[in-house]
Amino acid sequence: MKKSLLLSPFFVLILMVTVESPGQCQNVIAVNDTIDLTPGYPKTVNILANDTFPAGDSIRINGGTTAGGGNVIATWHYGGYFTYIAPNRGVGNLAIGSYKLIDETTSEYSSAELIFRIRDRSFALLDVNDVSAKFNVHGNHFCSPGDLDPTHGPGFIVPKQTGKSPLFSTAVWIGGMDENDFLHVAAERYRAGGTLEYGKFPDFYAGPVMDSVNYSVDMDTTWSYIWKLTKADIEYHKQHWTDQGYVPIHDILAWPGNGDISLGQAQQLAPFFDMNNDGIYNPDDGDYPSIRGDQALFFIFNDDRGPHLETSGRKLKVEFHGMAYAFDIPDDSAFSKSVFLNYKIYNRSATTYHDTYLSVFTDLDIGLYSDDLLISDVGRGSYIGYNGKKSDGNGQNITYGNHPPAQSVTLLAGPLMLPTGEDRPRFDNSGHPLCDESVNGYGFGDGIANNERLGLNTTVTLFNTGYQIPSFMIDPDFYYQYFNIMNAVWKDSTHLTYGGKGHPDYGGYGPECHFIFPGESDTLNWGCGCQAPNGPVNWTETTANIPPNDIRGVGSVGSFNFLPGEMKELDIAFVWARDYTSPDTLASLSKLRTLIDVVRNAFFTNKLPGGGSFLGMYEPQSLAVEDISVYPIPASSTVTIGFRINRNESSEIQIISSLGRVIKSFTLPQGRESFLVDVSGYTSGLYLVTIRSGETVITKKLPVFR
């Protein structure tokens, strides 16, 4: 099948061609063609390939350029070759067109159908509980049905049967500096690049990072897919994989556990339980996908496939493994209306990035989009949208009416912090809470060393245009503005300032800070550098005299170093609450905070309400400290690090100085049992050897003396 390298915009409805027939039959016979399409990806076919007509005759094709009322169009055609594309998503699974094959020499003709099977799994619904959420393979979620066209209706509905939505969209941002201090940014708002052409200007693309010469439309089509599984699906497979005649369902059979290394893809991709520890996903061996929740969606996207059209930023060559999941716990008011999103982000480049940040951008529309407020909850690692009026809207079918709800974006945990060999505390020796990352981070004071993860570090509110809002508070346009916002710096390069509109020229009384509109949630003033504000503490949109509006929030975690081959993790919860009793709109906000506490506690303890694991269907095999050896101790020239571990995946190794600087970092492949490190160039002192495998982190001391 020939692929078109250049698509021309012209259309020709009648086409004259002279071709050689494969046979000498004197009849003209047009045969139906069945063509599989993935929306957004062109495919070139020769519709004459299975037709019959006399050799040497002049053949005219009439039609064949559209199908399904324009759901499929031909963007190029010549000599029987047509390049078809389904430009829009969500148009159904089948489109029918037709063409007439006319022999100009004999006046014979024959007609045939063009049957387009539109196979669009670039988005999928997470709908196991009382939320219906659409996730898109490219990482820009909730817009329905994947092309970010706001006219297609809501993609995040809660309660599920109401058609009401508190969110329009959400997307992830990442930015960092390379060794030469050049800024790299990949980020999206609406994939529109400052236009109203939603979905046409991406920074992110479906699929894993691979060698650039192997990116293609075929690969795009292959990876424009979301795998959807339930816990019940996997349990059935675990019980029946040895049954004679058993065939796994498609998404277990086709689970992307391994990449194609010949194309430059990583060997290990989607997580799975490896029954025979051979590193190869094979459901016929009893292997099965590892998911979270009672229902999960898995997808992969990267920033390397094409140019960054939304931000114009430099590529990072990062790969995101996304798993959206939810729990079917109908009696629990927190979990019945919450969905979760885990990202594992891999640095597939040869570049070390410093001052790196991860952010979550969310367009919060609580029913009617134009009457909302946003508040940060520092201690709960959240930014929250809620209605600015006692009633949402004026009876429109999209509105919640009286007692409107509140919706959070809660950053449960970000990347792991550099190991210290000890458990970082939450409290000082007098029992007072510490003013540091422990305010909303993960793993502090739990008795486990080196499992601490960064929490929410900054929040910023952005507004839609046309609402008499200062221009510095409007959405960013260029990559450096995105990165500034990730660092709580406005578009005019002024740092977020406490009070007013967060700007010294618009009521900000200082000091410079990291969280916008925190109310009274930052009890330790962590966002102000642990010093009290220079004016009233209770800072909200209401105290700043900002009327209800069309709001967007950005919450960030960072900064951190991102080394080649490293994986960083980000866990997010979308929690919803509604109080039906009080006429005060703040009642839903108060209830939401209680439910966020329930969700955070379950995540931190890995225990669901009523029992069960939050983080997965099975506990990953743990690494035992006694199974790792570092010798000789102390070391002078070389040191051997040995393993006796039944590992299901590769391990990440770091050697870290007493100042916290990573001296050496590499990956130990699965199956390797030891490696030798040359420490002859190290200065005398104490170093740490940190081993990360799956969810487990272990640190051993490495003294070097001469």
C-alpha positions as CSV (number, residue, x, y, z in Angstrom):
1,M,0.0,0.0,0.0
2,K,1.5,3.3,-1.1
3,K,1.6,6.1,1.4
4,S,1.3,9.7,0.3
5,L,4.1,12.0,1.5
6,L,2.4,15.2,0.4
7,L,-1.3,15.9,0.9
8,S,-2.7,18.5,-1.5
9,P,-5.8,20.5,-0.6
10,F,-7.5,20.4,-4.0
11,F,-10.5,18.2,-4.8
12,V,-11.3,16.6,-8.1
13,L,-14.7,14.9,-8.4
14,I,-14.1,13.3,-11.9
15,L,-10.9,11.6,-12.6
16,M,-9.5,10.3,-15.9
17,V,-7.0,7.5,-15.8
18,T,-5.5,5.0,-18.3
19,V,-4.4,1.8,-16.6
20,E,-3.3,-1.7,-17.5
21,S,-5.8,-4.3,-16.3
22,P,-4.5,-7.4,-14.5
23,G,-6.6,-9.5,-16.8
24,Q,-8.4,-9.4,-20.2
25,C,-12.0,-9.6,-19.0
26,Q,-14.2,-7.3,-21.1
27,N,-16.6,-6.5,-18.3
28,V,-16.3,-3.5,-16.0
29,I,-16.7,-4.7,-12.4
30,A,-16.2,-2.4,-9.4
31,V,-15.8,-4.2,-6.1
32,N,-16.6,-2.8,-2.6
33,D,-13.6,-1.6,-0.6
34,T,-13.4,-1.8,3.2
35,I,-11.0,0.7,4.7
36,D,-10.0,1.1,8.3
37,L,-9.4,4.6,9.5
38,T,-8.3,6.2,12.8
39,P,-9.6,9.8,13.1
40,G,-6.9,12.4,12.4
41,Y,-4.6,10.0,10.5
42,P,-4.6,9.9,6.7
43,K,-4.5,6.6,4.8
44,T,-3.8,6.1,1.1
45,V,-5.4,3.3,-0.8
46,N,-5.8,2.2,-4.5
47,I,-9.6,1.7,-4.9
48,L,-9.0,0.2,-8.3
49,A,-6.8,-2.6,-7.0
50,N,-9.7,-5.1,-6.7
51,D,-11.7,-3.9,-9.7
52,T,-11.8,-5.4,-13.2
53,F,-11.8,-3.5,-16.5
54,P,-10.3,-4.0,-20.0
55,A,-6.6,-3.3,-20.6
56,G,-5.8,-0.1,-22.3
57,D,-9.3,1.4,-22.0
58,S,-9.8,4.9,-20.6
59,I,-11.4,4.7,-17.2
60,R,-13.3,7.4,-15.4
61,I,-14.0,7.4,-11.7
62,N,-17.0,9.4,-10.6
63,G,-17.3,10.1,-6.9
64,G,-15.3,8.3,-4.2
65,T,-14.2,11.5,-2.5
66,T,-16.5,11.7,0.6
67,A,-18.4,9.3,2.8
68,G,-20.8,9.6,5.7
69,G,-21.9,13.1,5.0
70,G,-18.4,14.5,5.1
71,N,-17.2,12.4,8.1
72,V,-14.6,11.0,5.7
73,I,-13.0,13.0,2.9
74,A,-10.3,12.5,0.3
75,T,-7.5,15.0,0.6
76,W,-5.5,13.8,-2.4
77,H,-6.2,11.4,-5.3
78,Y,-4.4,10.5,-8.5
79,G,-4.6,7.5,-10.8
80,G,-6.9,5.5,-8.6
81,Y,-5.0,6.3,-5.4
82,F,-7.1,8.1,-2.8
83,T,-5.8,9.5,0.5
84,Y,-8.7,9.4,3.0
85,I,-9.0,11.0,6.4
86,A,-11.7,11.1,9.1
87,P,-11.0,14.6,10.3
88,N,-13.2,14.6,13.4
89,R,-13.5,12.2,16.3
90,G,-16.8,10.9,17.8
91,V,-18.6,10.6,14.4
92,G,-19.5,6.9,14.8
93,N,-17.9,3.6,13.8
94,L,-19.0,3.4,10.1
95,A,-19.2,5.7,7.1
96,I,-20.4,4.7,3.7
97,G,-19.4,6.3,0.4
98,S,-19.6,5.2,-3.2
99,Y,-18.0,5.6,-6.6
100,K,-18.8,4.7,-10.2
101,L,-16.3,3.1,-12.5
102,I,-17.0,4.1,-16.1
103,D,-15.2,2.7,-19.2
104,E,-15.1,5.6,-21.7
105,T,-14.3,3.3,-24.5
106,T,-17.3,0.9,-24.2
107,S,-19.6,3.1,-22.1
108,E,-19.9,0.2,-19.6
109,Y,-20.0,1.1,-15.9
110,S,-20.2,-0.4,-12.5
111,S,-20.7,1.0,-9.0
112,A,-19.3,0.0,-5.6
113,E,-19.4,1.1,-2.0
114,L,-16.5,2.4,0.1
115,I,-17.0,1.1,3.6
116,F,-15.0,3.0,6.1
117,R,-14.6,1.4,9.5
118,I,-13.7,4.2,11.9
119,R,-11.8,2.7,14.8
120,D,-11.4,5.4,17.3
121,R,-9.9,4.3,20.6
122,S,-8.0,7.5,21.0
123,F,-10.3,8.3,23.9
124,A,-12.2,6.2,26.4
125,L,-14.6,6.6,29.3
126,L,-13.7,5.9,32.9
127,D,-17.2,5.2,34.2
128,V,-17.1,2.5,36.9
129,N,-18.5,4.8,39.6
130,D,-20.7,7.9,39.7
131,V,-18.3,9.9,37.4
132,S,-18.1,9.6,33.6
133,A,-14.7,11.0,32.5
134,K,-13.3,11.0,29.0
135,F,-9.5,10.5,28.8
136,N,-7.6,11.2,25.6
137,V,-4.5,9.4,24.4
138,H,-2.5,12.6,24.0
139,G,-3.0,13.6,27.6
140,N,-5.4,16.5,27.2
141,H,-8.4,15.1,29.0
142,F,-12.2,15.6,29.6
143,C,-12.8,17.6,26.4
144,S,-15.3,15.6,24.4
145,P,-14.7,13.6,22.4
146,G,-11.0,14.2,22.0
147,D,-10.5,17.0,19.6
148,L,-11.2,19.7,22.2
149,D,-14.1,21.2,20.4
150,P,-16.2,22.8,23.2
151,T,-19.4,22.4,21.1
152,H,-19.3,18.6,21.6
153,G,-20.5,18.7,25.2
154,P,-18.9,17.9,28.5
155,G,-16.4,15.1,29.0
156,F,-16.4,15.0,32.8
157,I,-19.8,14.4,34.2
158,V,-20.8,14.0,37.9
159,P,-23.2,12.7,39.0
160,K,-22.9,10.4,36.0
161,Q,-26.6,10.4,35.0
162,T,-27.1,14.2,35.2
163,G,-25.1,15.5,32.3
164,K,-23.7,18.2,34.6
165,S,-20.0,18.9,34.5
166,P,-17.6,20.7,36.9
167,L,-14.6,20.5,34.6
168,F,-13.9,21.4,31.0
169,S,-10.4,20.0,30.5
170,T,-7.1,19.2,32.2
171,A,-3.6,18.7,30.8
172,V,-0.1,18.2,32.2
173,W,2.9,20.6,31.7
174,I,6.6,19.9,32.1
175,G,9.5,22.3,31.8
176,G,13.2,22.4,32.7
177,M,16.6,23.7,31.9
178,D,19.3,21.7,30.1
179,E,23.1,21.8,30.9
180,N,23.5,25.0,28.9
181,D,20.6,26.6,30.7
182,F,18.3,26.5,27.6
183,L,14.7,26.1,28.5
184,H,12.7,23.1,27.3
185,V,8.9,23.1,27.7
186,A,6.0,20.8,26.7
187,A,2.6,22.0,27.7
188,E,-1.0,22.2,26.5
189,R,-4.1,24.1,27.3
190,Y,-6.4,23.3,24.4
191,R,-4.0,22.2,21.6
192,A,-5.1,25.4,19.8
193,G,-1.9,27.4,19.8
194,G,-3.6,30.7,20.5
195,T,-6.3,30.1,17.9
196,L,-9.9,28.7,18.1
197,E,-8.9,25.6,16.1
198,Y,-9.1,23.2,19.0
199,G,-6.9,20.1,18.9
200,K,-4.8,21.1,15.9
201,F,-1.7,22.6,17.6
202,P,-0.3,19.9,19.9
203,D,2.8,19.6,22.0
204,F,2.1,16.0,22.8
205,Y,1.6,13.0,20.5
206,A,0.3,9.5,21.0
207,G,2.8,6.7,21.6
208,P,6.2,6.1,23.1
209,V,9.4,7.8,22.2
210,M,11.3,6.0,19.4
211,D,14.1,6.6,16.9
212,S,12.9,9.6,14.9
213,V,13.2,7.8,11.6
214,N,10.6,5.3,12.8
215,Y,7.8,7.8,13.5
216,S,5.1,7.4,10.9
217,V,1.4,7.6,10.4
218,D,1.3,3.8,10.9
219,M,2.9,4.1,14.3
220,D,0.6,7.1,15.1
221,T,-2.4,4.9,14.3
222,T,-1.1,2.0,16.3
223,W,-0.5,4.0,19.4
224,S,-3.6,6.2,19.2
225,Y,-5.3,3.7,21.5
226,I,-6.4,3.6,25.1
227,W,-6.5,0.2,26.8
228,K,-9.5,-0.2,29.1
229,L,-9.7,-3.0,31.7
230,T,-11.5,-3.8,34.9
231,K,-10.3,-5.7,38.0
232,A,-12.8,-8.4,37.1
233,D,-11.3,-8.8,33.6
234,I,-7.9,-9.5,35.1
235,E,-9.2,-11.7,37.8
236,Y,-11.0,-13.8,35.2
237,H,-7.8,-14.1,33.2
238,K,-5.8,-15.2,36.3
239,Q,-8.3,-18.0,36.9
240,H,-8.7,-19.2,33.3
241,W,-5.5,-18.6,31.4
242,T,-4.7,-22.4,31.6
243,D,-8.1,-23.5,30.4
244,Q,-8.1,-25.3,27.0
245,G,-9.4,-23.0,24.3
246,Y,-9.2,-19.9,26.5
247,V,-8.5,-16.6,24.6
248,P,-7.9,-13.4,26.5
249,I,-10.0,-10.3,25.8
250,H,-8.3,-7.9,23.4
251,D,-7.0,-5.4,25.9
252,I,-5.3,-8.1,27.9
253,L,-4.0,-9.9,24.8
254,A,-2.7,-6.6,23.3
255,W,-1.5,-5.0,26.5
256,P,1.7,-3.0,25.5
257,G,4.0,-4.5,28.1
258,N,7.0,-4.4,25.9
259,G,8.1,-2.0,23.3
260,D,9.8,-2.7,19.9
261,I,13.5,-2.1,20.7
262,S,14.3,-2.3,16.9
263,L,12.3,0.9,16.5
264,G,14.0,2.6,19.4
265,Q,11.2,2.0,21.9
266,A,11.9,1.1,25.5
267,Q,11.8,-2.6,26.2
268,Q,9.5,-2.2,29.2
269,L,6.3,-0.1,28.7
270,A,3.0,-0.9,30.4
271,P,3.2,-2.4,33.9
272,F,2.4,-6.2,34.2
273,F,2.8,-9.1,36.5
274,D,5.5,-11.3,35.0
275,M,4.6,-14.9,36.0
276,N,7.8,-16.5,34.9
277,N,10.1,-13.5,35.4
278,D,11.4,-13.5,31.8
279,G,10.7,-9.8,31.2
280,I,8.4,-10.5,28.3
281,Y,4.7,-9.9,28.5
282,N,2.8,-13.0,27.4
283,P,-0.7,-13.6,28.7
284,D,-0.3,-17.3,27.5
285,D,2.3,-17.6,30.3
286,G,-0.2,-16.3,32.9
287,D,1.1,-12.7,32.7
288,Y,-1.5,-10.0,33.3
289,P,-1.7,-6.2,33.3
290,S,-1.0,-4.4,36.6
291,I,-3.7,-1.8,37.1
292,R,-5.0,0.4,39.9
293,G,-8.7,0.6,40.9
294,D,-11.7,-1.4,39.9
295,Q,-11.5,0.1,36.3
296,A,-8.4,1.6,34.6
297,L,-7.4,3.2,31.4
298,F,-3.8,3.1,30.1
299,F,-2.2,5.2,27.4
300,I,1.2,6.5,26.3
301,F,2.2,9.9,24.9
302,N,5.3,11.9,24.3
303,D,6.6,15.3,23.3
304,D,9.1,14.1,20.7
305,R,7.0,12.9,17.8
306,G,6.4,16.4,16.3
307,P,7.0,20.1,16.9
308,H,5.6,21.9,19.9
309,L,2.9,23.8,18.2
310,E,1.0,25.0,21.4
311,T,4.1,26.5,23.2
312,S,6.8,26.7,20.5
313,G,9.1,25.2,23.2
314,R,12.1,23.0,22.8
315,K,11.5,19.3,23.1
316,L,12.5,17.4,26.2
317,K,12.1,13.9,24.7
318,V,9.9,12.7,27.6
319,E,7.4,9.8,27.6
320,F,4.3,9.8,29.7
321,H,2.7,6.6,30.8
322,G,-0.8,7.5,32.0
323,M,-3.2,5.4,34.1
324,A,-6.6,6.8,34.9
325,Y,-8.5,4.8,37.5
326,A,-11.5,4.8,39.8
327,F,-13.1,2.6,42.5
328,D,-16.5,1.1,42.7
329,I,-17.4,1.9,46.3
330,P,-20.9,3.3,46.0
331,D,-21.4,3.8,49.8
332,D,-18.4,6.0,50.2
333,S,-19.2,9.6,49.3
334,A,-15.5,10.4,48.6
335,F,-14.6,7.5,46.3
336,S,-17.9,7.2,44.6
337,K,-17.4,10.6,42.9
338,S,-13.6,10.7,42.5
339,V,-11.3,9.7,39.7
340,F,-7.5,9.3,39.8
341,L,-4.7,9.8,37.4
342,N,-1.1,8.4,37.8
343,Y,1.7,9.5,35.4
344,K,5.1,7.9,35.2
345,I,7.3,10.2,33.2
346,Y,10.5,8.9,31.6
347,N,13.4,11.0,30.4
348,R,14.3,9.2,27.1
349,S,16.8,11.9,26.2
350,A,20.6,12.0,26.9
351,T,20.1,15.4,28.6
352,T,20.0,16.1,32.3
353,Y,17.4,18.8,33.1
354,H,17.6,20.9,36.2
355,D,15.0,23.2,37.8
356,T,12.4,20.9,36.4
357,Y,8.7,21.4,37.2
358,L,5.5,19.3,36.6
359,S,2.2,21.1,36.5
360,V,-1.5,20.3,36.1
361,F,-3.6,22.8,34.1
362,T,-7.3,22.6,34.6
363,D,-10.2,24.6,33.2
364,L,-12.8,24.5,36.0
365,D,-16.4,25.1,34.9
366,I,-18.8,24.3,37.7
367,G,-21.8,23.9,35.6
368,L,-22.1,27.4,34.0
369,Y,-18.6,28.5,33.2
370,S,-18.8,32.2,34.0
371,D,-19.7,32.3,37.7
372,D,-16.9,30.4,39.4
373,L,-14.2,31.1,42.0
374,L,-10.9,29.3,42.8
375,I,-9.2,28.8,46.1
376,S,-6.0,27.1,47.0
377,D,-5.8,24.6,49.9
378,V,-2.1,24.4,50.8
379,G,-2.3,21.8,53.4
380,R,-4.4,19.5,51.3
381,G,-2.3,20.0,48.1
382,S,-5.3,21.2,46.2
383,Y,-6.8,23.9,44.2
384,I,-10.5,24.0,44.2
385,G,-13.2,25.5,42.0
386,Y,-16.6,26.4,43.5
387,N,-19.6,28.5,42.5
388,G,-19.5,32.2,43.3
389,K,-23.2,32.5,43.7
390,K,-25.8,30.6,45.7
391,S,-27.3,29.2,42.6
392,D,-25.4,28.0,39.5
393,G,-26.9,29.6,36.4
394,N,-30.5,30.4,35.6
395,G,-32.1,27.1,34.9
396,Q,-29.9,26.1,31.9
397,N,-29.6,22.4,31.3
398,I,-25.9,22.5,31.9
399,T,-26.2,24.1,35.4
400,Y,-26.4,22.6,38.8
401,G,-28.9,25.2,40.2
402,N,-29.2,25.5,43.9
403,H,-26.6,24.1,46.2
404,P,-23.9,24.0,43.6
405,P,-20.9,21.6,44.1
406,A,-17.2,22.1,44.6
407,Q,-14.5,20.4,42.6
408,S,-10.9,19.8,43.5
409,V,-7.7,19.1,41.7
410,T,-5.6,17.4,44.3
411,L,-1.9,16.7,43.8
412,L,-1.4,13.6,46.0
413,A,2.3,13.2,45.3
414,G,5.0,14.3,42.9
415,P,8.5,13.0,42.2
416,L,10.6,11.3,44.9
417,M,13.0,13.6,46.8
418,L,16.7,12.9,46.9
419,P,17.4,10.3,49.5
420,T,18.9,11.1,52.9
421,G,19.1,7.6,54.3
422,E,16.6,8.6,57.0
423,D,12.8,9.3,57.3
424,R,12.2,13.0,56.8
425,P,10.0,14.2,59.7
426,R,6.8,16.2,59.8
427,F,7.4,17.6,63.3
428,D,10.3,19.0,65.2
429,N,11.5,17.7,68.5
430,S,8.8,19.7,70.3
431,G,6.0,18.2,68.2
432,H,5.5,21.4,66.2
433,P,4.8,20.9,62.4
434,L,7.7,21.8,60.2
435,C,7.5,24.6,57.6
436,D,8.8,22.7,54.6
437,E,7.8,20.2,51.9
438,S,6.1,18.0,54.6
439,V,3.3,20.5,54.7
440,N,1.6,18.6,51.9
441,G,4.2,16.1,50.7
442,Y,4.0,12.3,50.8
443,G,5.9,9.9,53.1
444,F,7.1,12.3,55.8
445,G,7.2,11.0,59.3
446,D,6.0,7.5,58.4
447,G,9.1,5.7,59.6
448,I,10.2,4.7,56.1
449,A,13.4,6.2,54.8
450,N,13.7,7.7,51.3
451,N,10.1,7.4,50.2
452,E,9.3,11.1,50.5
453,R,7.7,12.7,47.5
454,L,7.2,16.4,46.7
455,G,3.7,17.8,47.1
456,L,2.0,20.9,45.6
457,N,4.5,23.7,45.5
458,T,2.7,26.5,43.6
459,T,-0.7,27.5,42.4
460,V,-1.8,30.2,40.0
461,T,-5.2,31.3,38.7
462,L,-5.7,32.2,35.1
463,F,-8.8,33.8,33.5
464,N,-10.6,33.8,30.2
465,T,-10.3,37.0,28.1
466,G,-13.0,39.6,28.0
467,Y,-13.7,39.9,31.7
468,Q,-11.8,43.1,32.6
469,I,-9.0,41.0,34.1
470,P,-5.4,42.4,33.9
471,S,-3.5,41.0,30.9
472,F,-0.9,39.4,33.1
473,M,-3.5,37.0,34.5
474,I,-4.6,35.7,31.1
475,D,-3.4,32.3,29.7
476,P,0.2,32.1,28.5
477,D,1.2,32.4,24.8
478,F,4.8,31.2,24.6
479,Y,6.9,28.5,26.3
480,Y,8.8,30.9,28.6
481,Q,5.4,32.2,29.9
482,Y,4.3,28.7,30.6
483,F,7.4,28.0,32.6
484,N,7.1,31.3,34.5
485,I,3.5,30.4,35.5
486,M,4.9,27.0,36.7
487,N,7.2,29.1,39.0
488,A,4.4,31.4,40.2
489,V,5.6,34.2,37.9
490,W,3.0,36.2,35.9
491,K,3.2,36.9,32.1
492,D,4.8,40.3,32.7
493,S,7.6,38.5,34.6
494,T,6.4,39.8,38.0
495,H,6.4,37.2,40.8
496,L,3.1,36.3,42.4
497,T,2.6,38.6,45.4
498,Y,0.4,38.1,48.4
499,G,-2.9,40.0,48.4
500,G,-5.1,41.7,45.9
501,K,-4.8,40.3,42.4
502,G,-1.4,38.8,43.3
503,H,0.6,41.6,41.8
504,P,2.3,44.6,43.5
505,D,0.5,47.0,41.1
506,Y,-2.9,45.5,41.7
507,G,-3.3,45.3,45.5
508,G,-0.6,42.9,46.3
509,Y,1.0,43.8,49.7
510,G,3.5,41.0,49.8
511,P,5.7,39.2,50.3
512,E,6.3,37.3,47.1
513,C,4.6,33.9,47.5
514,H,3.8,30.6,45.8
515,F,0.1,30.0,46.4
516,I,-2.7,32.2,45.1
517,F,-5.9,32.8,47.1
518,P,-4.9,30.3,49.9
519,G,-7.6,31.7,52.3
520,E,-6.4,30.6,55.7
521,S,-5.1,27.2,54.6
522,D,-1.4,28.0,54.7
523,T,-1.2,27.8,58.5
524,L,2.6,27.8,58.6
525,N,3.0,30.5,55.8
526,W,5.0,28.0,53.8
527,G,4.0,29.7,50.6
528,C,5.5,33.0,51.9
529,G,8.9,31.5,52.9
530,C,7.6,30.7,56.4
531,Q,7.0,34.4,57.2
532,A,3.7,36.1,57.9
533,P,2.1,38.1,55.1
534,N,2.4,41.9,55.2
535,G,-1.3,42.3,55.4
536,P,-4.5,40.3,56.0
537,V,-3.8,36.5,56.0
538,N,-7.2,35.5,54.6
539,W,-6.6,36.1,50.9
540,T,-9.3,35.0,48.5
541,E,-10.9,36.1,45.2
542,T,-13.6,37.6,47.4
543,T,-11.3,39.6,49.6
544,A,-9.6,40.7,46.3
545,N,-12.9,41.9,44.9
546,I,-12.7,39.7,41.9
547,P,-16.2,38.8,40.7
548,P,-17.1,35.2,39.8
549,N,-15.5,34.4,36.5
550,D,-14.3,31.8,34.0
551,I,-11.4,30.3,35.8
552,R,-8.4,28.0,35.2
553,G,-6.0,26.7,37.7
554,V,-2.4,25.6,37.5
555,G,-0.8,23.6,40.3
556,S,2.9,22.7,40.2
557,V,5.5,20.4,41.9
558,G,9.2,21.0,41.8
559,S,11.9,21.7,41.4
560,F,13.9,18.6,40.7
561,N,16.7,17.2,38.6
562,F,15.6,14.9,35.8
563,L,18.4,12.6,34.6
564,P,18.6,10.5,31.4
565,G,16.7,7.3,31.9
566,E,15.1,8.4,35.1
567,M,11.4,8.0,35.9
568,K,9.4,10.7,37.8
569,E,5.9,10.1,39.1
570,L,2.8,12.3,39.6
571,D,-0.4,11.3,41.3
572,I,-3.6,13.4,41.0
573,A,-7.1,13.1,42.4
574,F,-10.2,14.8,41.1
575,V,-12.6,15.0,44.1
576,W,-16.2,16.3,44.0
577,A,-18.6,17.2,46.7
578,R,-22.0,18.8,47.1
579,D,-23.9,20.0,50.2
580,Y,-27.6,19.8,49.6
581,T,-28.6,21.4,53.0
582,S,-27.1,24.8,53.4
583,P,-27.9,27.8,51.1
584,D,-24.3,28.9,51.5
585,T,-22.1,28.0,48.5
586,L,-19.2,27.6,50.9
587,A,-20.9,24.5,52.5
588,S,-20.0,22.4,49.5
589,L,-16.4,23.7,49.8
590,S,-16.3,22.6,53.4
591,K,-17.7,19.2,52.6
592,L,-15.1,18.8,49.8
593,R,-12.2,19.4,52.2
594,T,-13.5,16.6,54.4
595,L,-13.6,14.2,51.4
596,I,-10.2,15.2,50.2
597,D,-8.9,14.2,53.7
598,V,-10.5,10.8,53.2
599,V,-8.8,10.3,49.8
600,R,-5.4,11.6,50.9
601,N,-5.4,9.3,53.9
602,A,-6.3,6.3,51.8
603,F,-3.5,7.1,49.3
604,F,-0.9,7.8,52.0
605,T,-1.7,4.5,53.9
606,N,-2.5,2.5,50.8
607,K,-5.7,1.4,52.4
608,L,-9.2,1.8,50.9
609,P,-12.3,2.4,53.0
610,G,-13.5,-1.0,54.0
611,G,-10.1,-2.6,53.2
612,G,-8.1,-3.3,50.1
613,S,-5.1,-1.7,48.4
614,F,-5.3,1.7,46.9
615,L,-2.2,1.4,44.7
616,G,-2.7,-1.9,42.8
617,M,-4.2,-5.3,42.4
618,Y,-1.2,-7.0,43.9
619,E,1.7,-5.8,46.1
620,P,4.9,-5.6,44.1
621,Q,7.6,-8.0,45.3
622,S,9.6,-6.2,47.9
623,L,13.4,-5.8,48.0
624,A,14.9,-7.2,51.2
625,V,17.7,-5.1,52.7
626,E,19.7,-8.3,53.5
627,D,19.6,-9.2,49.8
628,I,21.7,-6.2,48.8
629,S,25.4,-6.1,49.6
630,V,28.0,-3.3,49.2
631,Y,31.6,-4.4,49.5
632,P,34.3,-3.8,50.5
633,I,33.4,-1.4,53.2
634,P,35.1,1.1,53.4
635,A,36.0,1.3,49.7
636,S,39.1,2.8,48.3
637,S,39.3,2.0,44.6
638,T,36.3,-0.1,43.5
639,V,33.1,-1.3,45.1
640,T,30.8,-4.2,44.2
641,I,27.1,-3.9,44.6
642,G,25.5,-7.3,44.6
643,F,21.9,-8.5,44.4
644,R,19.9,-11.6,45.3
645,I,16.5,-10.3,44.3
646,N,13.6,-11.8,42.4
647,R,12.8,-8.7,40.5
648,N,10.1,-8.2,37.9
649,E,11.7,-5.1,36.4
650,S,14.9,-3.2,36.0
651,S,16.3,-1.2,39.0
652,E,17.5,2.4,39.0
653,I,20.8,2.9,40.9
654,Q,22.2,6.3,42.1
655,I,25.3,7.1,44.1
656,I,24.8,10.3,46.0
657,S,27.3,12.5,47.9
658,S,26.8,13.8,51.4
659,L,25.7,17.1,49.9
660,G,22.9,15.4,48.0
661,R,24.6,15.6,44.6
662,V,24.0,12.6,42.3
663,I,27.5,11.3,41.4
664,K,26.5,8.4,39.2
665,S,23.1,7.2,37.9
666,F,22.3,4.2,35.7
667,T,19.8,1.3,35.3
668,L,20.5,-2.2,36.3
669,P,18.8,-4.5,33.8
670,Q,16.5,-7.3,35.0
671,G,18.5,-10.5,35.7
672,R,21.8,-8.8,36.4
673,E,23.1,-9.7,39.9
674,S,26.0,-7.4,40.5
675,F,28.0,-4.5,39.1
676,L,31.4,-2.9,39.8
677,V,31.8,0.8,40.4
678,D,35.1,2.7,40.2
679,V,35.3,5.1,43.2
680,S,39.0,5.9,42.8
681,G,38.2,9.4,41.8
682,Y,35.8,10.0,44.7
683,T,36.9,12.2,47.6
684,S,37.0,10.5,51.0
685,G,33.7,10.6,52.8
686,L,30.3,9.0,53.2
687,Y,28.1,8.3,50.1
688,L,24.7,6.7,49.7
689,V,23.8,4.0,47.2
690,T,20.1,4.2,46.4
691,I,18.2,1.4,44.6
692,R,14.8,2.0,43.2
693,S,12.7,-1.0,41.9
694,G,9.0,-0.5,41.3
695,E,7.5,1.2,44.4
696,T,10.4,0.2,46.6
697,V,13.4,2.4,47.5
698,I,16.4,1.1,49.5
699,T,19.5,3.0,50.6
700,K,22.9,1.6,51.7
701,K,25.8,3.6,53.1
702,L,29.0,3.6,51.1
703,P,32.1,5.0,53.0
704,V,35.1,5.8,50.8
705,F,38.4,6.3,52.6
706,R,42.1,6.2,51.5
